[in-house]
Amino acid sequence: MKLARLSPVKDVLRTLVWAVVFVYTSVEFANANPYLATPGEPVARVRVGTCAVTGGFMHLYTALDNRIFDKYGIATEHVVLRGGVVAMAALASDEIQFLYCNADINIVRIATGADGKLVASPLLGLPYVLLARRDIKTPAGLKGKSIGITRAGDFTYRLGRAVLKRFNLTEQEVTLRPLGGTPTERYAALLQDIVQATLIQPPLDVRGKKDGFNVIYYLDDLGLPFIYSSLFTNSRTLKNRPILVQRFVAGLAEAVYLVEKNPQQAMAAVGKILSIKEPEILQSAYDAYAKRLINRRMVVPPKMVAETIETAREEGTSVRRMPADIFDNTFVENLEKSGFLKELWKGEIPEERKKP
């Protein structure tokens, strides 16, 4: 039995119906969104920094690419900073008002006295892998070789040291070579044999496999308490512009929803900033950051903050602040209390990602 084909008129009517439903739903959410800017309100101009160029910042890239913050009365200038040390210094001096970066090492920096507050964590877990030259099959094969990192004392340095410790290797046997720059630049150094291995995350792990390199270790197997891509602000912004912080957090929450419901838009945003066009490589980034590591409510896990600080203390770091002084969940908790999340997710608030 052949199915009757819809007439052109019916096709048009069906399209119009869906358009009306979409507009109605959008207007309904807008009416229920307490964080939108009011008509005639002055635009708040802010600078948001990222500490690297990575697929792990997918949600912020998608928010910026789709101008999500505009409706919240926020005009954003995106600044790419080279590494966490530089980024935290820019945040402390108020050169940037928000920082999007992996939280782990910055939690430690704040605990030792740096100015900053963790206010939202969209991603939890460790996506990094150790990618090595094709003739190196295991971490033991790195003796006499070098691993590319960003810089001494930075996040990839800490990860590199953790890997060496796991496999009873020393920095005399395996050099942790500072390269600065981005994951893409570290990957380029691997291609040129400047280093024989590097710490990398999706989607560059897929590109590495295509180029013949070996993934010799998944760093999630280290079992470290790890809070990944997160939003920080400074004490000045927190004290003087709390409404701005709340609206920025709301915009980021909307980006989490947009990424989940519109994979192509998310992958396009990542592809643009990473200059990647291959669908399978972009899909690997989406699978990692929109599916495996996503923490939809963005609540900062207090236990993981405490464990991160305790690990640093055991490694000899001088800690000056308590875990509760590092983060503030007020803004993400307000999203649920106000009904924002329920309206955003159309009544189906996703389950919280299980914490270790």
C-alpha positions as CSV (number, residue, x, y, z in Angstrom):
1,M,0.0,0.0,0.0
2,K,1.4,3.4,-1.1
3,L,1.4,6.2,1.4
4,A,-0.4,9.3,0.1
5,R,2.0,12.1,-0.5
6,L,1.1,15.4,1.2
7,S,0.1,18.2,-1.2
8,P,2.3,21.3,-1.4
9,V,-0.4,23.2,0.5
10,K,-0.4,20.6,3.3
11,D,3.4,20.8,3.4
12,V,3.2,24.5,3.9
13,L,0.5,24.3,6.5
14,R,2.5,21.7,8.5
15,T,5.6,23.9,8.4
16,L,3.6,26.8,9.6
17,V,2.1,24.8,12.4
18,W,5.6,23.8,13.6
19,A,6.8,27.3,13.3
20,V,4.0,28.6,15.4
21,V,4.6,25.9,18.0
22,F,8.3,26.8,18.1
23,V,7.6,30.5,18.5
24,Y,5.0,29.9,21.1
25,T,7.4,27.7,23.1
26,S,10.2,30.3,22.8
27,V,7.9,33.1,23.9
28,E,6.5,31.0,26.8
29,F,10.1,30.3,28.0
30,A,11.0,34.0,27.6
31,N,8.0,35.1,29.7
32,A,9.0,32.6,32.4
33,N,12.7,33.5,32.4
34,P,13.4,35.9,35.3
35,Y,16.9,36.6,34.2
36,L,16.4,38.3,30.9
37,A,17.3,42.0,30.5
38,T,14.4,44.4,30.7
39,P,13.6,46.8,27.8
40,G,15.8,49.9,27.8
41,E,18.2,48.5,30.4
42,P,21.9,49.4,29.7
43,V,24.0,46.6,28.2
44,A,26.6,45.1,30.6
45,R,29.9,44.8,28.8
46,V,32.2,42.0,30.0
47,R,35.3,40.2,29.0
48,V,35.2,36.4,29.3
49,G,38.6,34.6,29.1
50,T,39.3,31.0,28.2
51,C,42.6,29.5,29.3
52,A,43.1,27.3,26.2
53,V,41.5,26.5,22.8
54,T,39.8,23.1,23.3
55,G,36.7,21.2,22.4
56,G,36.1,21.0,26.2
57,F,34.8,24.5,26.1
58,M,32.0,23.5,23.7
59,H,29.2,25.0,25.8
60,L,30.8,28.5,26.1
61,Y,31.7,28.4,22.4
62,T,28.1,27.6,21.5
63,A,26.8,30.3,23.7
64,L,29.1,32.9,22.1
65,D,28.5,31.7,18.6
66,N,24.8,31.9,19.0
67,R,24.9,35.2,21.0
68,I,22.9,33.6,23.9
69,F,24.2,36.2,26.4
70,D,22.7,39.1,24.3
71,K,19.2,38.4,25.6
72,Y,20.5,38.6,29.2
73,G,21.8,42.1,28.5
74,I,25.4,41.0,28.3
75,A,27.8,42.0,25.5
76,T,30.7,39.6,25.7
77,E,34.2,40.0,24.4
78,H,36.0,36.6,24.2
79,V,39.7,36.7,25.2
80,V,41.9,33.6,24.7
81,L,44.7,33.4,27.3
82,R,47.6,31.1,27.2
83,G,47.4,28.8,30.2
84,G,45.8,28.9,33.7
85,V,48.5,31.0,35.4
86,V,48.0,33.9,32.9
87,A,44.2,33.4,33.0
88,M,43.9,33.6,36.8
89,A,46.2,36.6,36.9
90,A,43.9,38.3,34.4
91,L,40.8,37.4,36.4
92,A,42.4,38.7,39.7
93,S,43.3,42.0,38.0
94,D,39.8,42.4,36.6
95,E,41.1,42.4,33.0
96,I,38.5,39.7,32.5
97,Q,35.4,39.4,34.6
98,F,34.7,35.7,33.9
99,L,37.1,32.8,33.2
100,Y,36.1,29.5,31.6
101,C,38.8,26.9,32.3
102,N,39.4,23.5,33.8
103,A,38.6,23.9,37.5
104,D,41.1,21.4,39.0
105,I,44.3,23.4,39.1
106,N,42.5,26.7,39.6
107,I,40.7,25.3,42.7
108,V,44.2,24.8,44.1
109,R,45.3,28.3,43.0
110,I,42.4,29.9,44.8
111,A,43.0,27.7,47.9
112,T,46.6,29.1,48.0
113,G,45.3,32.7,47.9
114,A,44.5,33.6,44.3
115,D,41.4,35.8,43.8
116,G,38.6,33.8,42.2
117,K,35.4,32.0,42.9
118,L,34.0,28.9,41.1
119,V,30.3,29.4,40.3
120,A,29.3,26.7,37.8
121,S,30.7,23.4,36.5
122,P,29.1,22.1,33.3
123,L,31.6,19.2,32.9
124,L,32.9,16.7,35.5
125,G,35.6,14.1,34.7
126,L,38.9,13.8,33.0
127,P,38.9,13.5,29.2
128,Y,42.6,13.6,28.6
129,V,44.6,10.8,27.0
130,L,48.4,10.3,26.6
131,L,49.0,10.2,22.9
132,A,52.4,8.9,21.8
133,R,54.5,8.3,18.7
134,R,53.5,5.1,16.8
135,D,56.6,3.1,18.0
136,I,55.7,3.8,21.7
137,K,53.0,1.3,22.9
138,T,53.0,1.8,26.7
139,P,54.0,4.5,29.2
140,A,57.1,2.4,30.0
141,G,58.3,3.1,26.4
142,L,58.6,6.8,27.2
143,K,62.0,6.4,29.0
144,G,64.5,8.7,27.4
145,K,61.6,10.6,25.6
146,S,59.6,13.7,26.4
147,I,56.0,14.6,27.0
148,G,54.7,17.9,25.8
149,I,52.9,20.0,28.4
150,T,51.8,23.7,28.5
151,R,54.2,25.0,31.2
152,A,55.7,24.0,34.5
153,G,53.2,24.3,37.3
154,D,50.3,24.4,35.0
155,F,47.5,21.8,34.7
156,T,49.1,19.5,32.1
157,Y,52.3,19.5,34.2
158,R,50.3,18.2,37.1
159,L,48.7,15.5,35.0
160,G,52.1,14.5,33.5
161,R,53.6,14.1,36.9
162,A,50.6,12.0,38.0
163,V,51.1,9.7,35.0
164,L,54.8,9.3,35.7
165,K,54.1,8.5,39.3
166,R,51.5,5.9,38.4
167,F,54.1,4.0,36.2
168,N,57.1,4.6,38.6
169,L,58.8,6.9,36.2
170,T,60.8,10.0,37.1
171,E,61.3,13.4,35.4
172,Q,64.9,12.4,35.0
173,E,63.8,9.4,32.9
174,V,60.9,11.2,31.1
175,T,61.1,14.9,30.4
176,L,58.0,17.0,30.8
177,R,58.7,19.6,28.1
178,P,56.9,23.0,28.3
179,L,55.6,24.1,24.9
180,G,53.1,26.8,25.9
181,G,50.2,27.4,23.7
182,T,47.2,25.3,22.9
183,P,46.4,21.5,22.6
184,T,46.6,22.0,18.8
185,E,50.2,23.4,19.2
186,R,51.2,20.5,21.4
187,Y,49.8,18.1,18.8
188,A,51.8,19.9,16.1
189,A,54.9,19.4,18.3
190,L,54.2,15.7,18.3
191,L,53.8,15.7,14.5
192,Q,57.2,17.3,14.2
193,D,58.8,14.9,16.8
194,I,59.7,17.8,19.0
195,V,58.1,15.7,21.7
196,Q,57.4,12.0,21.5
197,A,54.1,12.1,23.5
198,T,51.6,14.7,24.7
199,L,48.5,15.1,26.8
200,I,45.5,15.7,24.6
201,Q,41.8,15.6,24.8
202,P,38.9,15.1,22.3
203,P,38.7,15.7,19.4
204,L,42.4,15.7,18.9
205,D,42.7,12.1,20.1
206,V,40.7,11.0,17.0
207,R,42.9,13.0,14.7
208,G,45.9,11.4,16.4
209,K,44.7,7.9,15.7
210,K,44.0,8.8,12.1
211,D,47.6,10.1,11.9
212,G,48.9,6.8,13.2
213,F,49.7,7.8,16.8
214,N,48.9,5.5,19.8
215,V,46.7,6.3,22.8
216,I,48.8,4.7,25.5
217,Y,46.9,5.8,28.6
218,Y,43.5,7.2,29.5
219,L,44.0,9.6,32.3
220,D,40.5,9.1,33.8
221,D,42.0,5.8,35.0
222,L,44.1,7.8,37.5
223,G,41.0,8.1,39.6
224,L,41.6,11.7,40.4
225,P,38.7,13.9,41.7
226,F,38.3,16.1,38.7
227,I,36.1,19.1,37.9
228,Y,36.7,20.0,34.3
229,S,35.3,23.0,32.3
230,S,33.9,25.5,34.7
231,L,33.0,29.2,35.2
232,F,35.0,31.4,37.5
233,T,34.5,35.1,38.5
234,N,36.4,37.4,40.7
235,S,35.6,39.0,44.1
236,R,35.0,42.4,42.5
237,T,32.4,41.2,40.1
238,L,30.8,39.0,42.7
239,K,30.5,41.8,45.2
240,N,29.5,44.7,42.8
241,R,27.6,42.9,40.0
242,P,25.9,39.8,41.4
243,I,23.0,40.2,39.0
244,L,25.5,40.0,36.1
245,V,26.9,36.8,37.5
246,Q,23.4,35.3,37.9
247,R,22.5,36.2,34.3
248,F,25.8,34.9,32.9
249,V,25.2,31.6,34.7
250,A,21.7,31.5,33.3
251,G,23.0,32.0,29.8
252,L,25.5,29.2,30.3
253,A,22.7,26.9,31.5
254,E,20.8,27.7,28.3
255,A,23.9,26.8,26.3
256,V,23.9,23.4,28.0
257,Y,20.4,22.9,26.8
258,L,21.1,24.2,23.3
259,V,24.1,21.9,22.9
260,E,22.1,18.8,23.9
261,K,19.2,19.5,21.7
262,N,21.2,20.9,18.7
263,P,24.3,18.8,18.1
264,Q,25.1,20.4,14.7
265,Q,25.2,23.9,16.2
266,A,27.5,22.8,18.9
267,M,29.8,21.0,16.6
268,A,29.8,23.9,14.2
269,A,30.9,26.2,17.1
270,V,33.8,23.9,18.1
271,G,34.8,23.3,14.5
272,K,35.0,27.0,13.8
273,I,37.4,27.8,16.7
274,L,39.5,24.6,16.3
275,S,39.5,24.9,12.5
276,I,38.2,21.3,12.2
277,K,35.8,20.2,9.5
278,E,35.9,16.4,9.7
279,P,32.5,15.2,11.0
280,E,33.9,12.1,12.8
281,I,36.4,14.3,14.7
282,L,33.8,16.8,15.8
283,Q,31.5,14.0,16.7
284,S,34.1,12.6,19.2
285,A,34.2,16.0,20.9
286,Y,30.4,16.1,21.1
287,D,30.3,12.6,22.5
288,A,32.8,13.5,25.2
289,Y,31.6,16.9,26.3
290,A,27.8,16.8,25.6
291,K,27.3,13.2,26.7
292,R,29.9,11.5,28.8
293,L,31.1,14.4,31.0
294,I,28.0,16.7,31.1
295,N,26.8,18.0,34.5
296,R,23.5,19.6,33.3
297,R,22.6,21.4,36.5
298,M,26.2,22.8,36.7
299,V,26.3,22.3,40.5
300,V,29.9,22.3,41.8
301,P,30.4,19.1,43.8
302,P,31.7,20.1,47.3
303,K,33.2,16.7,47.9
304,M,35.3,16.9,44.8
305,V,36.5,20.4,45.7
306,A,37.6,19.2,49.1
307,E,39.3,16.1,47.6
308,T,41.2,18.3,45.1
309,I,42.5,20.5,47.8
310,E,43.5,17.6,50.0
311,T,45.4,16.0,47.2
312,A,47.3,19.2,46.6
313,R,48.0,19.5,50.4
314,E,49.4,16.0,50.4
315,E,51.7,17.0,47.5
316,G,53.1,19.8,49.6
317,T,51.0,22.8,48.5
318,S,50.5,25.4,51.2
319,V,46.7,25.7,51.5
320,R,45.2,28.9,53.0
321,R,41.5,28.6,52.4
322,M,38.8,26.1,53.3
323,P,37.0,24.2,50.5
324,A,33.8,26.1,51.2
325,D,35.6,29.4,50.4
326,I,36.5,28.2,46.9
327,F,33.1,27.9,45.3
328,D,29.6,29.4,45.4
329,N,26.6,27.3,44.2
330,T,24.1,30.1,44.9
331,F,23.7,31.1,41.3
332,V,23.2,27.6,39.9
333,E,20.8,26.7,42.8
334,N,18.8,29.8,42.0
335,L,18.2,28.4,38.5
336,E,16.1,25.6,39.9
337,K,14.5,27.6,42.7
338,S,13.2,30.2,40.3
339,G,11.7,27.6,38.0
340,F,14.2,28.5,35.2
341,L,15.5,25.0,34.7
342,K,12.0,23.5,34.7
343,E,10.9,25.8,32.0
344,L,14.1,25.5,30.0
345,W,13.9,21.7,29.9
346,K,10.1,21.8,29.4
347,G,9.3,20.2,32.8
348,E,11.8,17.4,32.5
349,I,14.8,18.4,34.5
350,P,17.6,15.9,33.7
351,E,19.0,13.7,36.4
352,E,22.1,15.0,38.1
353,R,25.2,13.3,36.9
354,K,26.3,10.8,39.5
355,K,29.3,12.0,41.4
356,P,32.1,9.6,42.4
